[in-house]
Amino acid sequence: MTSSSSSTIPHLPPPEDRPVRVYADGIYDLFHFGHARSLEQAKKSFPNTYLLVGCCSDAVTHKYKGKTVMTEDERYESLRHCKWVDEVIPDAPWVINQEFLDKNNIDFVAHDSLPYADTSGSANDVYEFVKAVGRFKETQRTEGISTSDIIMRIVKDYNQYVLRNLDRGYSRKDLGVSYVKEKRLRVNRRLKTLQEKVKEQQEKIQTVAKNAGMHRNEWVENADRMVAGFLEMFEEGCHKMGTAICDRIQESLRGQQPNDDSFLQNGTDDEDEEYYDDHEEDSEEEYFEEYFDNNEFNPQNNGKDKKKT
């Protein structure tokens, strides 16, 4: 994608009989995917590209930009492992000139179009010369990632990284931390851990209380149904038990009645017999005489007339 600022920059036609030699340079400290994407754009700027990448030495970088995290050898090696890079040029110059382009047979220089201040004092923009001669190829920066951003993250969470390295076996002298500083960091970490546990328990209690409030009505309804079902089963069981007890008592009473043939007639109980009325004036003796005169109730009669006693 070409910006409006690059539309005014002249461009020489690329060679057609050989790969186009494109040069990109930088510090490449803490090599990240933003670096890799810029190199990918430079590699793909032409159909057939040979990409050379220049990396400034520690001496030049520390002089004009500041201290790096990685050494120059580490930065060179990081570039060699990027798949878009065909060749690494160590100890690259801070400002590109014609002599450097001719020495390395460079056709184009790839970089984003924003002016890059020349702190060496040679020019206002380190890419001013290649832009003027038509050998500049624009690339796009990747937003949200840079070496400075990564360093800022480390500085922001400095205490956590110190504790992490202490836990991994580094001494406080290796990390440049005093004895008091180390103890303070460890105490603060314990306090923070305790605060997190208290907060976690508070959240659990709030969740339980919330769930209890949401399901209270449902729980009460279920409890009512359970109690009602229990009472119904209890009443049914009591009814069955009472019926069984009554049946058992009746069976016991029947078993205690005299089993005498004189009180039976043709297999029927004496309950079916018609007893004398209390209002009758017949004497008890007359009743028994009348009762035993019945041939059907005399077991010794066998169809004959019963003898009177």
Secondary structure, DSSP 8 states (H G I E B T S, - for coil): ---TTGGGS-B----SSS-EEEEEEE--TT--HHHHHHHHHHHTSSSSEEEEEEE--HHHHHHHT---SS-HHHHHHHHHT-TT-SEEEES--SS--HHHHHHTT--EEEE-SS----TTSS-SSTTHHHHHTTBEEE----TT--HHHHHHHHHHTHHHHHHHHHHTT--TTTTT--HHHHHHHHHHHHHHHHHHHHHHHHHHHHHHHHHHHHSHHHHHHHHHHHHHHHHHHHHHHHHHHHHHHHHHHHHHHHHHS---GGG-BTTB-GGGS----TT----HHHHHHHHHT-GGG-TTTTTS-----
